[in-house]
């Protein structure tokens, strides 16, 4: 069950990273006054969220594969 919790948390982090990245793009592409410095900080944070989310999904998938492999060995 821990695999699914880890995978769901990873997908939530990926979705949050995409939402934060969109927010940063809105800062950069503002028509009246683009906020480039603020956008770069937000984009950097969103990349961290995306990386953490993908890591959790990758670990969860590897753990499920190892569990299935052990079940087939027995």
CHARMM-style PDB file with segment names, atoms N, HN, CA, C and O in Angstrom:
ATOM      1  N   UNK     1       0.817  -1.202   0.000  1.00  0.00      PROA
ATOM      2  CA  UNK     1       0.000   0.000   0.000  1.00  0.00      PROA
ATOM      3  C   UNK     1       0.854   1.257   0.000  1.00  0.00      PROA
ATOM      4  O   UNK     1       0.444   2.311  -0.486  1.00  0.00      PROA
ATOM      5  N   UNK     2       2.055   1.120   0.558  1.00  0.00      PROA
ATOM      6  HN  UNK     2       2.388   0.264   0.953  1.00  0.00      PROA
ATOM      7  CA  UNK     2       2.942   2.286   0.609  1.00  0.00      PROA
ATOM      8  C   UNK     2       3.355   2.728  -0.789  1.00  0.00      PROA
ATOM      9  O   UNK     2       3.650   3.902  -1.009  1.00  0.00      PROA
ATOM     10  N   UNK     3       3.377   1.789  -1.738  1.00  0.00      PROA
ATOM     11  HN  UNK     3       3.137   0.834  -1.559  1.00  0.00      PROA
ATOM     12  CA  UNK     3       3.738   2.143  -3.113  1.00  0.00      PROA
ATOM     13  C   UNK     3       2.740   3.133  -3.682  1.00  0.00      PROA
ATOM     14  O   UNK     3       3.115   4.113  -4.324  1.00  0.00      PROA
ATOM     15  N   UNK     4       1.464   2.866  -3.441  1.00  0.00      PROA
ATOM     16  HN  UNK     4       1.158   2.069  -2.919  1.00  0.00      PROA
ATOM     17  CA  UNK     4       0.428   3.726  -4.007  1.00  0.00      PROA
ATOM     18  C   UNK     4       0.429   5.104  -3.374  1.00  0.00      PROA
ATOM     19  O   UNK     4       0.213   6.103  -4.059  1.00  0.00      PROA
ATOM     20  N   UNK     5       0.670   5.168  -2.072  1.00  0.00      PROA
ATOM     21  HN  UNK     5       0.846   4.357  -1.515  1.00  0.00      PROA
ATOM     22  CA  UNK     5       0.734   6.477  -1.401  1.00  0.00      PROA
ATOM     23  C   UNK     5       1.895   7.279  -1.965  1.00  0.00      PROA
ATOM     24  O   UNK     5       1.764   8.473  -2.236  1.00  0.00      PROA
ATOM     25  N   UNK     6       3.028   6.618  -2.139  1.00  0.00      PROA
ATOM     26  HN  UNK     6       3.135   5.648  -1.920  1.00  0.00      PROA
ATOM     27  CA  UNK     6       4.204   7.305  -2.692  1.00  0.00      PROA
ATOM     28  C   UNK     6       3.945   7.770  -4.119  1.00  0.00      PROA
ATOM     29  O   UNK     6       4.341   8.873  -4.496  1.00  0.00      PROA
ATOM     30  N   UNK     7       3.286   6.937  -4.908  1.00  0.00      PROA
ATOM     31  HN  UNK     7       2.965   6.041  -4.601  1.00  0.00      PROA
ATOM     32  CA  UNK     7       3.027   7.311  -6.293  1.00  0.00      PROA
ATOM     33  C   UNK     7       2.007   8.449  -6.388  1.00  0.00      PROA
ATOM     34  O   UNK     7       2.172   9.360  -7.199  1.00  0.00      PROA
ATOM     35  N   UNK     8       0.972   8.403  -5.577  1.00  0.00      PROA
ATOM     36  HN  UNK     8       0.838   7.662  -4.918  1.00  0.00      PROA
ATOM     37  CA  UNK     8      -0.020   9.484  -5.573  1.00  0.00      PROA
ATOM     38  C   UNK     8       0.619  10.798  -5.128  1.00  0.00      PROA
ATOM     39  O   UNK     8       0.345  11.852  -5.702  1.00  0.00      PROA
ATOM     40  N   UNK     9       1.474  10.732  -4.101  1.00  0.00      PROA
ATOM     41  HN  UNK     9       1.696   9.876  -3.634  1.00  0.00      PROA
ATOM     42  CA  UNK     9       2.181  11.942  -3.660  1.00  0.00      PROA
ATOM     43  C   UNK     9       3.082  12.478  -4.771  1.00  0.00      PROA
ATOM     44  O   UNK     9       3.206  13.691  -4.944  1.00  0.00      PROA
ATOM     45  N   UNK    10       3.705  11.580  -5.516  1.00  0.00      PROA
ATOM     46  HN  UNK    10       3.604  10.595  -5.376  1.00  0.00      PROA
ATOM     47  CA  UNK    10       4.550  12.015  -6.636  1.00  0.00      PROA
ATOM     48  C   UNK    10       3.755  12.712  -7.715  1.00  0.00      PROA
ATOM     49  O   UNK    10       4.174  13.750  -8.226  1.00  0.00      PROA
ATOM     50  N   UNK    11       2.600  12.148  -8.071  1.00  0.00      PROA
ATOM     51  HN  UNK    11       2.260  11.304  -7.656  1.00  0.00      PROA
ATOM     52  CA  UNK    11       1.780  12.784  -9.101  1.00  0.00      PROA
ATOM     53  C   UNK    11       1.212  14.113  -8.620  1.00  0.00      PROA
ATOM     54  O   UNK    11       1.046  15.038  -9.416  1.00  0.00      PROA
ATOM     55  N   UNK    12       0.914  14.220  -7.331  1.00  0.00      PROA
ATOM     56  HN  UNK    12       1.049  13.469  -6.685  1.00  0.00      PROA
ATOM     57  CA  UNK    12       0.452  15.505  -6.791  1.00  0.00      PROA
ATOM     58  C   UNK    12       1.561  16.541  -6.885  1.00  0.00      PROA
ATOM     59  O   UNK    12       1.305  17.697  -7.223  1.00  0.00      PROA
ATOM     60  N   UNK    13       2.790  16.136  -6.588  1.00  0.00      PROA
ATOM     61  HN  UNK    13       2.998  15.197  -6.313  1.00  0.00      PROA
ATOM     62  CA  UNK    13       3.921  17.070  -6.716  1.00  0.00      PROA
ATOM     63  C   UNK    13       4.152  17.481  -8.171  1.00  0.00      PROA
ATOM     64  O   UNK    13       4.471  18.638  -8.445  1.00  0.00      PROA
ATOM     65  N   UNK    14       3.994  16.548  -9.092  1.00  0.00      PROA
ATOM     66  HN  UNK    14       3.735  15.608  -8.870  1.00  0.00      PROA
ATOM     67  CA  UNK    14       4.145  16.891 -10.512  1.00  0.00      PROA
ATOM     68  C   UNK    14       3.076  17.903 -10.929  1.00  0.00      PROA
ATOM     69  O   UNK    14       3.375  18.884 -11.611  1.00  0.00      PROA
ATOM     70  N   UNK    15       1.838  17.661 -10.520  1.00  0.00      PROA
ATOM     71  HN  UNK    15       1.595  16.865  -9.966  1.00  0.00      PROA
ATOM     72  CA  UNK    15       0.758  18.592 -10.858  1.00  0.00      PROA
ATOM     73  C   UNK    15       0.997  19.961 -10.223  1.00  0.00      PROA
ATOM     74  O   UNK    15       0.776  20.990 -10.863  1.00  0.00      PROA
ATOM     75  N   UNK    16       1.448  19.977  -8.973  1.00  0.00      PROA
ATOM     76  HN  UNK    16       1.628  19.142  -8.454  1.00  0.00      PROA
ATOM     77  CA  UNK    16       1.741  21.250  -8.308  1.00  0.00      PROA
ATOM     78  C   UNK    16       2.884  21.978  -9.015  1.00  0.00      PROA
ATOM     79  O   UNK    16       2.852  23.200  -9.161  1.00  0.00      PROA
ATOM     80  N   UNK    17       3.882  21.232  -9.448  1.00  0.00      PROA
ATOM     81  HN  UNK    17       3.908  20.239  -9.330  1.00  0.00      PROA
ATOM     82  CA  UNK    17       4.992  21.851 -10.186  1.00  0.00      PROA
ATOM     83  C   UNK    17       4.532  22.483 -11.485  1.00  0.00      PROA
ATOM     84  O   UNK    17       5.000  23.561 -11.852  1.00  0.00      PROA
ATOM     85  N   UNK    18       3.618  21.822 -12.187  1.00  0.00      PROA
ATOM     86  HN  UNK    18       3.238  20.946 -11.889  1.00  0.00      PROA
ATOM     87  CA  UNK    18       3.105  22.388 -13.431  1.00  0.00      PROA
ATOM     88  C   UNK    18       2.268  23.635 -13.174  1.00  0.00      PROA
ATOM     89  O   UNK    18       2.328  24.597 -13.940  1.00  0.00      PROA
ATOM     90  N   UNK    19       1.492  23.619 -12.098  1.00  0.00      PROA
ATOM     91  HN  UNK    19       1.444  22.838 -11.476  1.00  0.00      PROA
ATOM     92  CA  UNK    19       0.689  24.799 -11.749  1.00  0.00      PROA
ATOM     93  C   UNK    19       1.589  25.975 -11.376  1.00  0.00      PROA
ATOM     94  O   UNK    19       1.347  27.107 -11.796  1.00  0.00      PROA
ATOM     95  N   UNK    20       2.625  25.703 -10.587  1.00  0.00      PROA
ATOM     96  HN  UNK    20       2.822  24.784 -10.246  1.00  0.00      PROA
ATOM     97  CA  UNK    20       3.554  26.769 -10.198  1.00  0.00      PROA
ATOM     98  C   UNK    20       4.327  27.270 -11.417  1.00  0.00      PROA
ATOM     99  O   UNK    20       4.614  28.464 -11.514  1.00  0.00      PROA
ATOM    100  N   UNK    21       4.666  26.380 -12.342  1.00  0.00      PROA
ATOM    101  HN  UNK    21       4.434  25.410 -12.263  1.00  0.00      PROA
ATOM    102  CA  UNK    21       5.357  26.808 -13.549  1.00  0.00      PROA
ATOM    103  C   UNK    21       4.473  27.721 -14.393  1.00  0.00      PROA
ATOM    104  O   UNK    21       4.946  28.704 -14.962  1.00  0.00      PROA
ATOM    105  N   UNK    22       3.202  27.392 -14.468  1.00  0.00      PROA
ATOM    106  HN  UNK    22       2.817  26.593 -14.006  1.00  0.00      PROA
ATOM    107  CA  UNK    22       2.266  28.262 -15.200  1.00  0.00      PROA
ATOM    108  C   UNK    22       2.181  29.643 -14.541  1.00  0.00      PROA
ATOM    109  O   UNK    22       2.088  30.658 -15.231  1.00  0.00      PROA
ATOM    110  N   UNK    23       2.214  29.674 -13.220  1.00  0.00      PROA
ATOM    111  HN  UNK    23       2.289  28.849 -12.660  1.00  0.00      PROA
ATOM    112  CA  UNK    23       2.208  30.939 -12.503  1.00  0.00      PROA
ATOM    113  C   UNK    23       3.451  31.759 -12.851  1.00  0.00      PROA
ATOM    114  O   UNK    23       3.364  32.968 -13.066  1.00  0.00      PROA
ATOM    115  N   UNK    24       4.602  31.096 -12.905  1.00  0.00      PROA
ATOM    116  HN  UNK    24       4.672  30.114 -12.730  1.00  0.00      PROA
ATOM    117  CA  UNK    24       5.834  31.786 -13.275  1.00  0.00      PROA
ATOM    118  C   UNK    24       5.797  32.302 -14.697  1.00  0.00      PROA
ATOM    119  O   UNK    24       6.291  33.395 -14.976  1.00  0.00      PROA
ATOM    120  N   UNK    25       5.209  31.520 -15.611  1.00  0.00      PROA
ATOM    121  HN  UNK    25       4.808  30.632 -15.385  1.00  0.00      PROA
ATOM    122  CA  UNK    25       5.075  31.995 -16.990  1.00  0.00      PROA
ATOM    123  C   UNK    25       4.134  33.184 -17.081  1.00  0.00      PROA
ATOM    124  O   UNK    25       4.344  34.078 -17.901  1.00  0.00      PROA
ATOM    125  N   UNK    26       3.102  33.205 -16.251  1.00  0.00      PROA
ATOM    126  HN  UNK    26       2.932  32.478 -15.585  1.00  0.00      PROA
ATOM    127  CA  UNK    26       2.216  34.373 -16.207  1.00  0.00      PROA
ATOM    128  C   UNK    26       2.973  35.609 -15.737  1.00  0.00      PROA
ATOM    129  O   UNK    26       2.733  36.708 -16.238  1.00  0.00      PROA
ATOM    130  N   UNK    27       3.889  35.443 -14.775  1.00  0.00      PROA
ATOM    131  HN  UNK    27       4.084  34.550 -14.368  1.00  0.00      PROA
ATOM    132  CA  UNK    27       4.720  36.569 -14.340  1.00  0.00      PROA
ATOM    133  C   UNK    27       5.584  37.075 -15.493  1.00  0.00      PROA
ATOM    134  O   UNK    27       5.702  38.283 -15.701  1.00  0.00      PROA
ATOM    135  N   UNK    28       6.180  36.165 -16.230  1.00  0.00      PROA
ATOM    136  HN  UNK    28       6.085  35.184 -16.061  1.00  0.00      PROA
ATOM    137  CA  UNK    28       7.114  36.552 -17.295  1.00  0.00      PROA
ATOM    138  C   UNK    28       6.402  37.133 -18.507  1.00  0.00      PROA
ATOM    139  O   UNK    28       6.943  38.007 -19.185  1.00  0.00      PROA
ATOM    140  N   UNK    29       5.196  36.655 -18.784  1.00  0.00      PROA
ATOM    141  HN  UNK    29       4.757  35.945 -18.234  1.00  0.00      PROA
ATOM    142  CA  UNK    29       4.490  37.085 -19.988  1.00  0.00      PROA
ATOM    143  C   UNK    29       3.428  38.150 -19.731  1.00  0.00      PROA
ATOM    144  O   UNK    29       2.567  38.381 -20.581  1.00  0.00      PROA
ATOM    145  N   UNK    30       3.480  38.798 -18.575  1.00  0.00      PROA
ATOM    146  HN  UNK    30       4.179  38.610 -17.885  1.00  0.00      PROA
ATOM    147  CA  UNK    30       2.512  39.851 -18.268  1.00  0.00      PROA
ATOM    148  C   UNK    30       2.668  40.987 -19.275  1.00  0.00      PROA
ATOM    149  O   UNK    30       3.781  41.438 -19.546  1.00  0.00      PROA
ATOM    150  N   UNK    31       1.551  41.443 -19.824  1.00  0.00      PROA
ATOM    151  HN  UNK    31       0.647  41.077 -19.604  1.00  0.00      PROA
ATOM    152  CA  UNK    31       1.581  42.445 -20.886  1.00  0.00      PROA
ATOM    153  C   UNK    31       2.003  43.820 -20.375  1.00  0.00      PROA
ATOM    154  O   UNK    31       2.768  44.516 -21.042  1.00  0.00      PROA
ATOM    155  N   UNK    32       1.520  44.217 -19.211  1.00  0.00      PROA
ATOM    156  HN  UNK    32       0.899  43.651 -18.668  1.00  0.00      PROA
ATOM    157  CA  UNK    32       1.805  45.574 -18.736  1.00  0.00      PROA
ATOM    158  C   UNK    32       3.218  45.723 -18.169  1.00  0.00      PROA
ATOM    159  O   UNK    32       3.924  46.667 -18.526  1.00  0.00      PROA
ATOM    160  N   UNK    33       3.637  44.819 -17.302  1.00  0.00      PROA
ATOM    161  HN  UNK    33       3.064  44.053 -17.012  1.00  0.00      PROA
ATOM    162  CA  UNK    33       5.000  44.895 -16.759  1.00  0.00      PROA
ATOM    163  C   UNK    33       5.480  43.484 -16.425  1.00  0.00      PROA
ATOM    164  O   UNK    33       5.113  42.936 -15.386  1.00  0.00      PROA
ATOM    165  N   UNK    34       6.292  42.899 -17.293  1.00  0.00      PROA
ATOM    166  HN  UNK    34       6.589  43.345 -18.137  1.00  0.00      PROA
ATOM    167  CA  UNK    34       6.797  41.546 -17.003  1.00  0.00      PROA
ATOM    168  C   UNK    34       7.741  41.550 -15.800  1.00  0.00      PROA
ATOM    169  O   UNK    34       8.591  42.431 -15.672  1.00  0.00      PROA
ATOM    170  N   UNK    35       7.589  40.584 -14.946  1.00  0.00      PROA
ATOM    171  HN  UNK    35       6.899  39.868 -15.050  1.00  0.00      PROA
ATOM    172  CA  UNK    35       8.417  40.456 -13.739  1.00  0.00      PROA
ATOM    173  C   UNK    35       9.368  39.278 -13.945  1.00  0.00      PROA
ATOM    174  O   UNK    35       9.075  38.149 -13.553  1.00  0.00      PROA
ATOM    175  N   UNK    36      10.485  39.560 -14.556  1.00  0.00      PROA
ATOM    176  HN  UNK    36      10.723  40.478 -14.874  1.00  0.00      PROA
ATOM    177  CA  UNK    36      11.416  38.517 -14.968  1.00  0.00      PROA
ATOM    178  C   UNK    36      12.106  37.867 -13.769  1.00  0.00      PROA
ATOM    179  O   UNK    36      12.242  36.644 -13.731  1.00  0.00      PROA
ATOM    180  N   UNK    37      12.541  38.656 -12.797  1.00  0.00      PROA
ATOM    181  HN  UNK    37      12.430  39.649 -12.828  1.00  0.00      PROA
ATOM    182  CA  UNK    37      13.254  38.108 -11.641  1.00  0.00      PROA
ATOM    183  C   UNK    37      12.321  37.216 -10.827  1.00  0.00      PROA
ATOM    184  O   UNK    37      12.700  36.114 -10.431  1.00  0.00      PROA
ATOM    185  N   UNK    38      11.103  37.693 -10.579  1.00  0.00      PROA
ATOM    186  HN  UNK    38      10.796  38.588 -10.900  1.00  0.00      PROA
ATOM    187  CA  UNK    38      10.136  36.890  -9.824  1.00  0.00      PROA
ATOM    188  C   UNK    38       9.794  35.610 -10.580  1.00  0.00      PROA
ATOM    189  O   UNK    38       9.649  34.544  -9.981  1.00  0.00      PROA
ATOM    190  N   UNK    39       9.666  35.725 -11.899  1.00  0.00      PROA
ATOM    191  HN  UNK    39       9.784  36.590 -12.386  1.00  0.00      PROA
ATOM    192  CA  UNK    39       9.343  34.557 -12.721  1.00  0.00      PROA
ATOM    193  C   UNK    39      10.458  33.524 -12.651  1.00  0.00      PROA
ATOM    194  O   UNK    39      10.185  32.326 -12.580  1.00  0.00      PROA
ATOM    195  N   UNK    40      11.706  33.969 -12.668  1.00  0.00      PROA
ATOM    196  HN  UNK    40      11.928  34.942 -12.725  1.00  0.00      PROA
ATOM    197  CA  UNK    40      12.813  33.011 -12.621  1.00  0.00      PROA
ATOM    198  C   UNK    40      12.856  32.273 -11.284  1.00  0.00      PROA
ATOM    199  O   UNK    40      13.177  31.085 -11.246  1.00  0.00      PROA
ATOM    200  N   UNK    41      12.539  32.957 -10.199  1.00  0.00      PROA
ATOM    201  HN  UNK    41      12.277  33.921 -10.231  1.00  0.00      PROA
ATOM    202  CA  UNK    41      12.513  32.306  -8.886  1.00  0.00      PROA
ATOM    203  C   UNK    41      11.395  31.270  -8.832  1.00  0.00      PROA
ATOM    204  O   UNK    41      11.593  30.162  -8.332  1.00  0.00      PROA
ATOM    205  N   UNK    42      10.227  31.628  -9.343  1.00  0.00      PROA
ATOM    206  HN  UNK    42      10.067  32.528  -9.749  1.00  0.00      PROA
ATOM    207  CA  UNK    42       9.084  30.716  -9.317  1.00  0.00      PROA
ATOM    208  C   UNK    42       9.337  29.521 -10.231  1.00  0.00      PROA
ATOM    209  O   UNK    42       9.006  28.392  -9.866  1.00  0.00      PROA
ATOM    210  N   UNK    43       9.910  29.741 -11.398  1.00  0.00      PROA
ATOM    211  HN  UNK    43      10.179  30.657 -11.694  1.00  0.00      PROA
ATOM    212  CA  UNK    43      10.212  28.637 -12.312  1.00  0.00      PROA
ATOM    213  C   UNK    43      11.236  27.698 -11.689  1.00  0.00      PROA
ATOM    214  O   UNK    43      11.123  26.479 -11.821  1.00  0.00      PROA
ATOM    215  N   UNK    44      12.230  28.256 -11.012  1.00  0.00      PROA
ATOM    216  HN  UNK    44      12.322  29.246 -10.905  1.00  0.00      PROA
ATOM    217  CA  UNK    44      13.229  27.429 -10.340  1.00  0.00      PROA
ATOM    218  C   UNK    44      12.575  26.548  -9.270  1.00  0.00      PROA
ATOM    219  O   UNK    44      12.904  25.367  -9.149  1.00  0.00      PROA
ATOM    220  N   UNK    45      11.657  27.120  -8.500  1.00  0.00      PROA
ATOM    221  HN  UNK    45      11.390  28.079  -8.598  1.00  0.00      PROA
ATOM    222  CA  UNK    45      10.943  26.341  -7.479  1.00  0.00      PROA
ATOM    223  C   UNK    45      10.088  25.257  -8.120  1.00  0.00      PROA
ATOM    224  O   UNK    45      10.001  24.144  -7.601  1.00  0.00      PROA
ATOM    225  N   UNK    46       9.453  25.580  -9.251  1.00  0.00      PROA
ATOM    226  HN  UNK    46       9.524  26.484  -9.673  1.00  0.00      PROA
ATOM    227  CA  UNK    46       8.607  24.588  -9.912  1.00  0.00      PROA
ATOM    228  C   UNK    46       9.441  23.428 -10.460  1.00  0.00      PROA
ATOM    229  O   UNK    46       8.979  22.287 -10.472  1.00  0.00      PROA
ATOM    230  N   UNK    47      10.645  23.706 -10.905  1.00  0.00      PROA
ATOM    231  HN  UNK    47      11.020  24.633 -10.896  1.00  0.00      PROA
ATOM    232  CA  UNK    47      11.517  22.623 -11.367  1.00  0.00      PROA
ATOM    233  C   UNK    47      11.885  21.685 -10.221  1.00  0.00      PROA
ATOM    234  O   UNK    47      12.006  20.476 -10.418  1.00  0.00      PROA
ATOM    235  N   UNK    48      12.063  22.240  -9.031  1.00  0.00      PROA
ATOM    236  HN  UNK    48      11.965  23.222  -8.871  1.00  0.00      PROA
ATOM    237  CA  UNK    48      12.308  21.397  -7.860  1.00  0.00      PROA
ATOM    238  C   UNK    48      11.122  20.515  -7.539  1.00  0.00      PROA
ATOM    239  O   UNK    48      11.294  19.340  -7.214  1.00  0.00      PROA
ATOM    240  N   UNK    49       9.916  21.063  -7.625  1.00  0.00      PROA
ATOM    241  HN  UNK    49       9.776  22.017  -7.889  1.00  0.00      PROA
ATOM    242  CA  UNK    49       8.706  20.274  -7.395  1.00  0.00      PROA
ATOM    243  C   UNK    49       8.568  19.162  -8.428  1.00  0.00      PROA
ATOM    244  O   UNK    49       8.252  18.023  -8.086  1.00  0.00      PROA
ATOM    245  N   UNK    50       8.806  19.496  -9.677  1.00  0.00      PROA
ATOM    246  HN  UNK    50       9.063  20.422  -9.955  1.00  0.00      PROA
ATOM    247  CA  UNK    50       8.714  18.487 -10.735  1.00  0.00      PROA
ATOM    248  C   UNK    50       9.732  17.371 -10.534  1.00  0.00      PROA
ATOM    249  O   UNK    50       9.419  16.193 -10.706  1.00  0.00      PROA
ATOM    250  N   UNK    51      10.938  17.749 -10.173  1.00  0.00      PROA
ATOM    251  HN  UNK    51      11.192  18.706 -10.034  1.00  0.00      PROA
ATOM    252  CA  UNK    51      11.984  16.750  -9.977  1.00  0.00      PROA
ATOM    253  C   UNK    51      11.651  15.816  -8.810  1.00  0.00      PROA
ATOM    254  O   UNK    51      11.848  14.604  -8.899  1.00  0.00      PROA
ATOM    255  N   UNK    52      11.148  16.389  -7.724  1.00  0.00      PROA
ATOM    256  HN  UNK    52      10.988  17.373  -7.651  1.00  0.00      PROA
ATOM    257  CA  UNK    52      10.782  15.570  -6.568  1.00  0.00      PROA
ATOM    258  C   UNK    52       9.616  14.645  -6.905  1.00  0.00      PROA
ATOM    259  O   UNK    52       9.603  13.487  -6.489  1.00  0.00      PROA
ATOM    260  N   UNK    53       8.645  15.149  -7.651  1.00  0.00      PROA
ATOM    261  HN  UNK    53       8.656  16.090  -7.989  1.00  0.00      PROA
ATOM    262  CA  UNK    53       7.501  14.322  -8.027  1.00  0.00      PROA
ATOM    263  C   UNK    53       7.895  13.176  -8.926  1.00  0.00      PROA
ATOM    264  O   UNK    53       7.446  12.047  -8.724  1.00  0.00      PROA
ATOM    265  N   UNK    54       8.721  13.444  -9.910  1.00  0.00      PROA
ATOM    266  HN  UNK    54       9.085  14.361 -10.073  1.00  0.00      PROA
ATOM    267  CA  UNK    54       9.170  12.384 -10.821  1.00  0.00      PROA
ATOM    268  C   UNK    54      10.009  11.358 -10.058  1.00  0.00      PROA
ATOM    269  O   UNK    54       9.931  10.162 -10.342  1.00  0.00      PROA
ATOM    270  N   UNK    55      10.797  11.809  -9.108  1.00  0.00      PROA
ATOM    271  HN  UNK    55      10.860  12.780  -8.877  1.00  0.00      PROA
ATOM    272  CA  UNK    55      11.587  10.889  -8.298  1.00  0.00      PROA
ATOM    273  C   UNK    55      10.680   9.943  -7.510  1.00  0.00      PROA
ATOM    274  O   UNK    55      10.935   8.740  -7.466  1.00  0.00      PROA
ATOM    275  N   UNK    56       9.635  10.467  -6.894  1.00  0.00      PROA
ATOM    276  HN  UNK    56       9.428  11.445  -6.930  1.00  0.00      PROA
ATOM    277  CA  UNK    56       8.725   9.616  -6.137  1.00  0.00      PROA
ATOM    278  C   UNK    56       8.009   8.612  -7.035  1.00  0.00      PROA
ATOM    279  O   UNK    56       7.849   7.448  -6.667  1.00  0.00      PROA
ATOM    280  N   UNK    57       7.583   9.058  -8.199  1.00  0.00      PROA
ATOM    281  HN  UNK    57       7.712  10.003  -8.498  1.00  0.00      PROA
ATOM    282  CA  UNK    57       6.910   8.141  -9.123  1.00  0.00      PROA
ATOM    283  C   UNK    57       7.884   7.058  -9.592  1.00  0.00      PROA
ATOM    284  O   UNK    57       7.515   5.888  -9.694  1.00  0.00      PROA
ATOM    285  N   UNK    58       9.102   7.446  -9.869  1.00  0.00      PROA
ATOM    286  HN  UNK    58       9.401   8.396  -9.785  1.00  0.00      PROA
ATOM    287  CA  UNK    58      10.107   6.486 -10.332  1.00  0.00      PROA
ATOM    288  C   UNK    58      10.435   5.455  -9.252  1.00  0.00      PROA
ATOM    289  O   UNK    58      10.550   4.266  -9.549  1.00  0.00      PROA
ATOM    290  N   UNK    59      10.587   5.898  -8.008  1.00  0.00      PROA
ATOM    291  HN  UNK    59      10.493   6.864  -7.767  1.00  0.00      PROA
ATOM    292  CA  UNK    59      10.880   4.985  -6.902  1.00  0.00      PROA
ATOM    293  C   UNK    59       9.720   4.035  -6.667  1.00  0.00      PROA
ATOM    294  O   UNK    59       9.924   2.845  -6.425  1.00  0.00      PROA
ATOM    295  N   UNK    60       8.501   4.558  -6.738  1.00  0.00      PROA
ATOM    296  HN  UNK    60       8.335   5.524  -6.935  1.00  0.00      PROA
ATOM    297  CA  UNK    60       7.324   3.725  -6.532  1.00  0.00      PROA
ATOM    298  C   UNK    60       7.203   2.656  -7.611  1.00  0.00      PROA
ATOM    299  O   UNK    60       6.880   1.504  -7.321  1.00  0.00      PROA
ATOM    300  N   UNK    61       7.461   3.037  -8.839  1.00  0.00      PROA
ATOM    301  HN  UNK    61       7.723   3.973  -9.074  1.00  0.00      PROA
ATOM    302  CA  UNK    61       7.392   2.074  -9.937  1.00  0.00      PROA
ATOM    303  C   UNK    61       8.458   0.997  -9.791  1.00  0.00      PROA
ATOM    304  O   UNK    61       8.184  -0.184 -10.003  1.00  0.00      PROA
ATOM    305  N   UNK    62       9.658   1.395  -9.434  1.00  0.00      PROA
ATOM    306  HN  UNK    62       9.881   2.355  -9.261  1.00  0.00      PROA
ATOM    307  CA  UNK    62      10.734   0.411  -9.246  1.00  0.00      PROA
ATOM    308  C   UNK    62      10.411  -0.531  -8.094  1.00  0.00      PROA
ATOM    309  O   UNK    62      10.696  -1.726  -8.180  1.00  0.00      PROA
ATOM    310  N   UNK    63       9.830  -0.022  -7.032  1.00  0.00      PROA
ATOM    311  HN  UNK    63       9.599   0.949  -6.962  1.00  0.00      PROA
ATOM    312  CA  UNK    63       9.483  -0.878  -5.894  1.00  0.00      PROA
ATOM    313  C   UNK    63       8.393  -1.879  -6.265  1.00  0.00      PROA
ATOM    314  O   UNK    63       8.444  -3.036  -5.848  1.00  0.00      PROA
ATOM    315  N   UNK    64       7.412  -1.442  -7.045  1.00  0.00      PROA
ATOM    316  HN  UNK    64       7.371  -0.502  -7.384  1.00  0.00      PROA
ATOM    317  CA  UNK    64       6.360  -2.372  -7.476  1.00  0.00      PROA
ATOM    318  C   UNK    64       6.920  -3.453  -8.396  1.00  0.00      PROA
ATOM    319  O   UNK    64       6.518  -4.612  -8.306  1.00  0.00      PROA
ATOM    320  N   UNK    65       7.839  -3.083  -9.275  1.00  0.00      PROA
ATOM    321  HN  UNK    65       8.166  -2.141  -9.348  1.00  0.00      PROA
ATOM    322  CA  UNK    65       8.461  -4.067 -10.171  1.00  0.00      PROA
ATOM    323  C   UNK    65       9.263  -5.084  -9.367  1.00  0.00      PROA
ATOM    324  O   UNK    65       9.199  -6.281  -9.647  1.00  0.00      PROA
ATOM    325  N   UNK    66      10.017  -4.621  -8.371  1.00  0.00      PROA
ATOM    326  HN  UNK    66      10.069  -3.649  -8.144  1.00  0.00      PROA
ATOM    327  CA  UNK    66      10.789  -5.548  -7.541  1.00  0.00      PROA
ATOM    328  C   UNK    66       9.879  -6.473  -6.753  1.00  0.00      PROA
ATOM    329  O   UNK    66      10.187  -7.654  -6.590  1.00  0.00      PROA
ATOM    330  N   UNK    67       8.766  -5.954  -6.264  1.00  0.00      PROA
ATOM    331  HN  UNK    67       8.516  -4.995  -6.397  1.00  0.00      PROA
ATOM    332  CA  UNK    67       7.825  -6.791  -5.523  1.00  0.00      PROA
ATOM    333  C   UNK    67       7.223  -7.860  -6.430  1.00  0.00      PROA
ATOM    334  O   UNK    67       7.102  -9.018  -6.029  1.00  0.00      PROA
ATOM    335  N   UNK    68       6.847  -7.482  -7.642  1.00  0.00      PROA
ATOM    336  HN  UNK    68       6.945  -6.542  -7.968  1.00  0.00      PROA
ATOM    337  CA  UNK    68       6.300  -8.459  -8.585  1.00  0.00      PROA
ATOM    338  C   UNK    68       7.342  -9.505  -8.969  1.00  0.00      PROA
ATOM    339  O   UNK    68       7.012 -10.680  -9.129  1.00  0.00      PROA
ATOM    340  N   UNK    69       8.586  -9.086  -9.116  1.00  0.00      PROA
ATOM    341  HN  UNK    69       8.854  -8.132  -8.985  1.00  0.00      PROA
ATOM    342  CA  UNK    69       9.660 -10.019  -9.464  1.00  0.00      PROA
ATOM    343  C   UNK    69       9.874 -11.036  -8.341  1.00  0.00      PROA
ATOM    344  O   UNK    69      10.091 -12.218  -8.610  1.00  0.00      PROA
ATOM    345  N   UNK    70       9.816 -10.589  -7.095  1.00  0.00      PROA
ATOM    346  HN  UNK    70       9.641  -9.629  -6.876  1.00  0.00      PROA
ATOM    347  CA  UNK    70       9.981 -11.514  -5.962  1.00  0.00      PROA
ATOM    348  C   UNK    70       8.817 -12.493  -5.886  1.00  0.00      PROA
ATOM    349  O   UNK    70       8.998 -13.655  -5.522  1.00  0.00      PROA
ATOM    350  N   UNK    71       7.635 -12.029  -6.227  1.00  0.00      PROA
ATOM    351  HN  UNK    71       7.488 -11.085  -6.523  1.00  0.00      PROA
ATOM    352  CA  UNK    71       6.470 -12.912  -6.177  1.00  0.00      PROA
ATOM    353  C   UNK    71       6.572 -14.008  -7.251  1.00  0.00      PROA
ATOM    354  O   UNK    71       6.126 -15.134  -7.030  1.00  0.00      PROA
ATOM    355  N   UNK    72       7.150 -13.682  -8.400  1.00  0.00      PROA
ATOM    356  HN  UNK    72       7.512 -12.767  -8.579  1.00  0.00      PROA
ATOM    357  CA  UNK    72       7.289 -14.664  -9.475  1.00  0.00      PROA
ATOM    358  C   UNK    72       8.416 -15.651  -9.220  1.00  0.00      PROA
ATOM    359  O   UNK    72       8.400 -16.755  -9.765  1.00  0.00      PROA
ATOM    360  N   UNK    73       9.397 -15.276  -8.401  1.00  0.00      PROA
ATOM    361  HN  UNK    73       9.410 -14.379  -7.958  1.00  0.00      PROA
ATOM    362  CA  UNK    73      10.503 -16.175  -8.088  1.00  0.00      PROA
ATOM    363  C   UNK    73      10.062 -17.320  -7.185  1.00  0.00      PROA
ATOM    364  O   UNK    73      10.599 -18.424  -7.276  1.00  0.00      PROA
ATOM    365  N   UNK    74       9.105 -17.069  -6.329  1.00  0.00      PROA
ATOM    366  HN  UNK    74       8.669 -16.172  -6.254  1.00  0.00      PROA
ATOM    367  CA  UNK    74       8.692 -18.089  -5.356  1.00  0.00      PROA
ATOM    368  C   UNK    74       7.869 -19.169  -5.951  1.00  0.00      PROA
ATOM    369  OT1 UNK    74       7.455 -20.089  -5.246  1.00  0.00      PROA
TER     370      UNK     74
END
